[in-house]
Each structure stands twice: as C-alpha cells, then as structure tokens.
Amino acid sequence: MPNKTIYVSDDDLPLYKRAQELAGNLSSAISIALRKYVEMEEGRLEGYDEITVRVGRGTGRKQRFSGVLLAEGGRSSSTGYEAFQVYRSRTGKFVLHADRRNQFKQGADDERYLTGWRSWVGNWSSDQSWSMAQGEASLYVVDTIDQLRELIPEDLYELVEEAADQPAVEDLDI
C-alpha cells in the first residue's frame, strides 16, 4: 500500500487526534471524509444542493440528500394543510417531502373573526386564543415521475413534469 505524507498545522493537530480516536485509524477517517467531500463537491458542480428536511412527528428527525428542487406547492382544507417539495436526486430519483399540519382552531368567543377582515378592525381583544397540532412530515423516494402522480396535487404534478427534463445547471458560453 502506498504511503502518503500529510502535513498538519499545529492548530489542526487536535482535530486529527480526535479523528483518530473516533475512527481508530487516521487513514480510515481521512478516506471517509475525502469520499464524502468528493461526492458532495461533484454534486455541487453538477448543480445539486445538499438538502436537509425534517421528517416524522413534531420536530422529528432530519434527513439529508443531494438534490435539486423541481417544484413546490400545497393545498389546504378545513382540517389542515399540506406543503410539498419535489426534488430530483443526484441518482435521478424523485424525492417528495410532504409536510402535513392540522389547521389552527380559534377560541370559542372568537367567531366574529371568521367573518372577514372588516370585523377585525376596532374589535381587537386581548383574550383571543388559538391552537395548532403538531404536524407530520414524510419523505418519499420514487424511481419515476409517474409514481408521483398519486402522491401530489395534479397542478403540482404538471409543474414537476415540466421541470423534470431540465438540467440542474445549464452552462452558458457567454
């Protein structure tokens, strides 16, 4: 196996020591870090961003991938709303982040505020209340654009369909 010498500044020495403690082998730690760096940098050069989304209930957990946003939209009803972001991953798959939240409820004595903005003017009260339930966000990964059709509203699907064949970055010779 070839030997490579890496010069480390005095300021960075604690970082290298900690990496060796965590990995058990500094060479392994450096290879892992370089592999991730090269993968992310190549993706960035191709026009893809590092995307981090929240999934699960409430604050949930975070998931990260390399992708480009194709379209986003949402829909609301009397029971809540859904927000959608559709990405194309670096591997060519379609990634849907769906965030569903229950709509807020106003206090019982605030029905006058449901009639429009005119009833709000001059009637502002300090005893108002509202509440909102925690939402739930999901991440779906599908291989084809057709598999998205049943997961998102039709108008959003049409936007994704238009954007799907566009390159992540178009290099201009200007």
Salt bridges, closest charged atoms under 4 A:
GLU21 OE1 - ARG18 NH1 3.08
GLU41 OE2 - ARG44 NH2 2.49
GLU42 OE1 - ARG90 NH2 3.64
GLU46 OE1 - ARG90 NE 3.09
GLU50 OE2 - ARG64 NH1 3.94
GLU82 OE1 - ARG75 NE 2.58
GLU82 OE2 - ARG100 NE 2.68
ASP99 OD1 - ARG54 NH2 3.17
ASP99 OD2 - ARG101 NE 3.74
GLU136 OE1 - ARG57 NH1 3.80
ASP143 OD1 - LYS93 NZ 3.54
GLU154 OE2 - ARG149 NH1 3.16
